Amino acid sequence: MNKLTKVGFSALCGSLAAVASAHAGSMTVTGGADMTWISKEADTTGNPIGIGSNLTFKGSGELDNGWTFDVTVANLNGSAYSASNVDLKMGGLGSINFNQGNSGNGIDAFDDKMPTAWEEPWGAGLSTGIKLVSGVGPSMNVQYTTPTILGITLTAATAPVMGHTDTADKTSSGGGTTKGKGYDGTININPSFGTEVLSGLNIFAGAHYTETYTESDSFDTDIYEAVAGLTFDLGPISLGYAQSGHIMGEHEATGSVNHYRGNMYGIAFNINDDLSVSYGKHESRKQTPNDGNAPGEQNRRIEVTSWQVAYTMGGASIRIADIQGDNLDFSSTKDRDATVVSLGLAF
């Protein structure tokens, strides 16, 4: 990690050019590079070598009343600006996060919390078509997080217009969307009751609502998402299970996808401080209003499983993932397998 020198700053106010002092803050830069080799079965691999590079700029400071703030700017693959967020920590009053849509707020934090040695089964090398909850996370949003009381933490997040992101200061995102405001609410519970055996238990749930501009007297076009599950750490073993759902608000007469359902679970074992292995599975099912329970292309379930192993040596990590995918992108003719070998270097 490279640490930049602390910088003090001042500001000119109006025509009087009054000087206002502020606390000196600090900025750090972290980053890394990932190199992968992928082999696909029943699919075209092409050039199997891939390289990703990431930089993250983090700044912090403190106000006169003791509140602190953090600023994060992400610069991901190919030196491409990703997003930034500002987190204001208000002590016993909780925190407020202003986010440009780099995910992690609202129910997007719960899209897949299953334990894993490296990546989620759907994110380790195959394009799967798995339907994940996201809520306001990928949009410009504001989130309030309560202090943790009796092991319970609540969040409330909102996006003024769903689907808009990375809006610069002193500008607005404009129009051009049929979606309106979005709202998320989540709860995370650690019901340890002071016992060591339950200290690793976390129960979580969240819901999302998107209002739309399409109006009808006969059907609801608004969008709803929900997720709930738990994770449990006991010594070197971590377990997890969750379910998710989407109601897409489609008109029943159109035959469009009406809702998705998801199931996921995972188990990870830390053999020692450097070596870990895991197994995970994620299922996603889509259904149209007129499908019922009959099997068919419109009612097909995606299943993705993955065995993974990861070994860390200081700033270097070696990861191997073996992925099996059935009915990818909800197609009965698209079964794919892949093996990925990854070397990660961090500074």
C-alpha positions in Angstrom: 0.0 0.0 0.0 1.4 3.4 -1.0 0.5 6.3 1.3 0.4 9.8 -0.1 1.5 12.7 2.1 -1.1 14.4 4.2 -2.5 17.6 2.7 -4.2 20.5 4.3 -6.6 22.6 2.2 -8.6 25.9 2.3 -11.5 27.4 0.4 -12.4 30.8 -1.0 -15.9 31.9 -0.1 -17.7 34.4 -2.4 -16.3 37.8 -3.3 -14.9 38.3 0.2 -12.4 35.5 -0.5 -12.7 34.4 3.2 -10.3 31.6 4.1 -11.9 28.6 5.9 -9.5 26.0 7.4 -10.2 22.3 7.5 -8.6 19.3 9.1 -5.8 17.6 7.2 -6.8 14.3 5.7 -4.9 11.4 4.2 -5.2 9.5 1.0 -4.0 5.9 0.3 -3.8 3.9 -2.9 -4.2 0.1 -3.0 -4.4 -2.2 -5.9 -3.4 -5.4 -7.6 -3.3 -7.4 -10.7 -5.0 -10.7 -11.5 -3.8 -13.1 -14.3 -6.0 -16.0 -15.3 -6.0 -19.1 -17.6 -9.4 -20.5 -18.5 -10.3 -23.7 -20.2 -13.9 -24.2 -21.4 -15.6 -27.5 -22.4 -18.3 -27.5 -25.1 -17.6 -23.9 -25.9 -15.1 -21.7 -27.7 -12.2 -20.7 -25.5 -10.1 -18.6 -27.8 -7.2 -16.9 -26.1 -7.3 -18.3 -22.6 -5.1 -15.7 -20.9 -6.6 -12.7 -19.1 -5.2 -9.9 -17.0 -7.1 -7.5 -14.8 -5.8 -4.5 -12.9 -7.4 -2.5 -10.2 -6.6 0.7 -8.2 -8.6 2.0 -5.3 -8.1 5.5 -3.9 -9.3 5.9 -0.3 -9.3 9.2 1.7 -10.3 9.9 5.2 -10.8 12.8 7.6 -12.4 14.0 10.8 -14.9 16.9 11.6 -14.7 19.1 14.7 -17.5 17.2 16.4 -15.7 13.8 16.1 -17.6 12.5 13.1 -15.4 10.9 10.5 -15.7 10.5 6.7 -14.2 8.2 4.1 -14.0 8.7 0.4 -13.4 5.8 -2.0 -12.7 6.1 -5.8 -12.4 2.9 -7.8 -10.3 2.7 -11.0 -10.8 -0.8 -12.4 -9.6 -2.8 -15.4 -7.9 -0.9 -18.2 -7.5 2.2 -16.0 -11.3 2.8 -16.4 -13.0 5.0 -13.8 -15.6 2.8 -12.0 -17.4 4.7 -9.3 -16.9 6.6 -6.0 -18.7 6.8 -2.7 -18.6 9.0 0.4 -19.2 7.5 3.8 -20.0 9.8 6.7 -19.7 8.1 10.1 -21.7 9.9 12.8 -20.7 8.0 15.9 -23.7 6.8 17.9 -26.1 8.1 15.2 -25.0 5.6 12.5 -23.6 6.4 9.1 -24.7 7.8 5.7 -23.3 6.6 2.5 -23.5 8.5 -0.8 -22.8 6.0 -3.6 -22.4 6.3 -7.4 -23.6 2.8 -8.1 -20.6 0.6 -7.5 -22.9 -1.8 -5.6 -22.7 -2.9 -2.0 -25.6 -0.8 -0.7 -29.2 -2.0 0.0 -30.0 -5.6 -0.9 -27.1 -5.7 -3.4 -24.9 -6.5 -0.3 -26.9 -9.7 0.0 -26.9 -10.8 -3.6 -24.7 -13.8 -2.7 -23.2 -13.9 0.8 -22.3 -17.6 0.6 -18.9 -18.6 1.9 -16.3 -19.3 -0.8 -12.5 -19.8 -1.1 -12.4 -17.3 -4.0 -15.4 -16.3 -6.1 -19.1 -17.1 -6.3 -20.0 -20.1 -8.5 -21.6 -17.8 -11.2 -18.7 -15.3 -11.1 -15.6 -17.6 -11.5 -15.3 -17.8 -15.2 -18.6 -18.8 -16.9 -21.3 -16.4 -18.3 -24.3 -18.0 -16.6 -27.3 -15.8 -16.8 -28.0 -16.3 -13.1 -30.6 -13.7 -11.9 -29.3 -11.9 -8.8 -31.0 -9.3 -6.6 -29.5 -5.9 -6.9 -32.0 -3.3 -5.7 -30.7 0.3 -5.7 -27.0 -0.9 -5.5 -26.1 -0.3 -9.2 -27.8 3.1 -9.3 -26.9 6.5 -7.7 -28.2 6.0 -4.2 -28.0 7.2 -0.5 -28.0 4.7 2.3 -28.4 5.2 6.1 -27.0 2.5 8.4 -28.0 2.3 12.0 -25.6 1.5 14.9 -25.4 -2.1 15.7 -27.6 -2.7 18.8 -28.0 -6.1 20.4 -26.4 -7.6 17.3 -28.9 -6.0 14.9 -28.0 -3.6 12.1 -30.6 -2.0 9.8 -30.1 -0.1 6.5 -32.5 2.0 4.4 -31.4 3.1 0.9 -33.0 5.0 -1.9 -32.2 5.9 -5.5 -34.0 9.0 -6.9 -34.1 7.4 -10.4 -33.3 3.7 -10.9 -30.7 2.9 -13.5 -28.7 6.2 -13.4 -25.1 6.2 -12.2 -21.8 8.0 -12.1 -23.4 11.5 -12.2 -20.8 14.2 -11.7 -21.2 17.1 -9.2 -23.3 20.1 -10.2 -25.0 18.0 -12.9 -28.1 15.7 -13.1 -28.6 12.5 -14.9 -31.4 13.6 -17.2 -34.4 11.5 -18.2 -34.9 8.7 -20.7 -36.2 5.9 -18.4 -39.5 4.3 -17.5 -38.3 3.6 -14.0 -38.7 6.0 -11.1 -37.5 5.8 -7.5 -36.2 2.7 -5.8 -36.2 1.8 -2.1 -34.3 -0.9 -0.2 -34.4 -2.1 3.4 -32.2 -4.7 5.0 -31.6 -6.3 8.4 -28.6 -8.2 9.6 -28.8 -10.1 13.0 -25.9 -11.7 15.0 -27.9 -13.4 17.8 -24.9 -14.5 19.8 -26.6 -13.8 23.2 -23.1 -13.6 24.6 -22.3 -17.3 23.7 -19.2 -18.3 21.7 -21.0 -21.0 19.7 -23.4 -18.5 18.2 -20.9 -15.7 17.6 -20.4 -16.8 14.0 -24.1 -16.8 13.1 -25.6 -14.1 10.9 -29.2 -13.9 9.7 -30.0 -11.5 7.0 -32.9 -10.3 4.9 -33.7 -7.5 2.6 -36.4 -6.2 0.2 -36.6 -3.7 -2.7 -39.3 -1.8 -4.6 -39.0 0.0 -7.9 -41.8 2.3 -9.0 -42.4 2.5 -12.8 -44.1 5.1 -15.0 -46.2 2.6 -16.9 -49.7 2.8 -15.6 -52.6 0.3 -16.0 -55.8 -0.4 -14.2 -55.5 -4.2 -14.8 -51.9 -5.0 -13.7 -49.0 -3.8 -11.6 -45.8 -2.9 -13.5 -43.7 -2.1 -10.5 -40.8 -4.3 -9.6 -40.1 -6.1 -6.3 -37.1 -8.0 -5.1 -36.3 -9.9 -1.9 -33.6 -12.1 -0.3 -33.1 -13.9 3.0 -30.6 -16.3 4.4 -28.0 -17.1 6.9 -24.3 -17.8 7.3 -22.6 -19.6 10.2 -18.9 -19.8 11.0 -17.7 -22.5 13.4 -14.0 -22.7 13.8 -12.4 -23.3 10.3 -15.8 -24.2 8.7 -18.2 -21.7 7.2 -21.7 -22.6 6.0 -24.4 -20.5 4.2 -27.9 -20.8 2.6 -30.2 -18.2 1.1 -33.2 -17.7 -1.2 -34.1 -14.8 -3.5 -37.0 -13.7 -5.6 -38.0 -11.1 -8.2 -41.5 -10.0 -9.3 -41.0 -8.3 -12.7 -44.4 -6.6 -13.0 -45.1 -7.9 -16.5 -48.6 -8.0 -17.9 -50.0 -11.6 -17.7 -51.2 -11.5 -21.3 -47.8 -10.8 -22.8 -46.2 -14.1 -21.9 -43.1 -12.3 -20.6 -41.1 -13.5 -17.6 -43.2 -12.8 -14.6 -40.8 -13.8 -11.8 -37.5 -15.4 -10.9 -36.6 -17.5 -7.9 -33.1 -18.3 -6.7 -31.5 -20.8 -4.2 -27.9 -20.8 -3.1 -25.7 -22.5 -0.6 -22.0 -22.9 0.1 -19.4 -24.4 2.4 -15.8 -23.4 2.9 -13.1 -24.9 5.0 -9.9 -23.0 6.1 -7.3 -25.7 6.3 -4.8 -23.2 7.7 -4.2 -19.5 7.6 -3.1 -19.7 3.9 -5.1 -22.6 2.4 -8.8 -22.9 1.9 -11.3 -25.0 -0.1 -15.0 -24.5 -0.9 -18.0 -25.9 -2.7 -21.0 -23.8 -3.8 -24.2 -24.0 -5.8 -26.5 -21.4 -7.2 -29.9 -22.1 -8.9 -32.0 -19.6 -10.7 -35.5 -20.3 -12.1 -37.7 -18.1 -14.3 -41.4 -18.5 -14.9 -44.0 -16.8 -17.0 -47.6 -16.4 -15.9 -49.0 -19.2 -18.1 -46.3 -21.8 -17.6 -47.6 -23.3 -14.4 -45.3 -26.1 -13.3 -44.9 -27.7 -16.7 -41.3 -28.3 -17.9 -40.2 -26.3 -20.8 -37.8 -23.7 -22.2 -39.7 -20.8 -20.5 -39.7 -22.6 -17.1 -36.1 -23.9 -17.1 -33.7 -23.7 -14.1 -30.1 -22.7 -14.3 -27.8 -24.7 -12.0 -24.2 -23.7 -11.4 -21.8 -25.5 -9.1 -18.1 -24.8 -8.3 -15.2 -26.5 -6.4 -12.5 -24.0 -5.5 -9.2 -23.9 -3.7 -7.1 -20.8 -2.8 -3.6 -20.5 -1.4 -2.0 -17.2 -0.2 1.6 -16.4 0.0 2.0 -12.8 1.3 0.8 -10.5 -1.4 0.3 -13.3 -3.9 -2.7 -15.7 -4.1 -3.2 -18.7 -6.3 -6.8 -19.8 -7.0 -8.3 -22.7 -8.9 -12.0 -23.0 -9.7 -13.8 -25.9 -11.5 -17.3 -24.8 -12.6 -20.2 -26.8 -14.0 -23.2 -25.0 -15.5 -26.5 -26.5 -16.7 -29.1 -24.7 -18.9 -27.1 -21.5 -18.9 -29.0 -18.4 -19.9 -32.1 -20.6 -19.4 -31.3 -22.6 -22.5 -31.6 -26.4 -22.5 -28.9 -26.6 -25.2 -26.3 -24.7 -23.2 -24.5 -26.9 -20.7 -20.9 -25.6 -20.1 -18.0 -26.5 -17.9 -14.8 -24.5 -17.2 -11.6 -24.6 -15.2 -9.9 -21.4 -14.2 -6.4 -20.9 -12.7 -5.8 -17.4 -11.3 -2.7 -15.7 -9.9 -3.5 -12.5 -7.9 -0.8 -9.9 -6.8 -1.8 -7.2 -4.4 0.0 -4.1 -3.0 
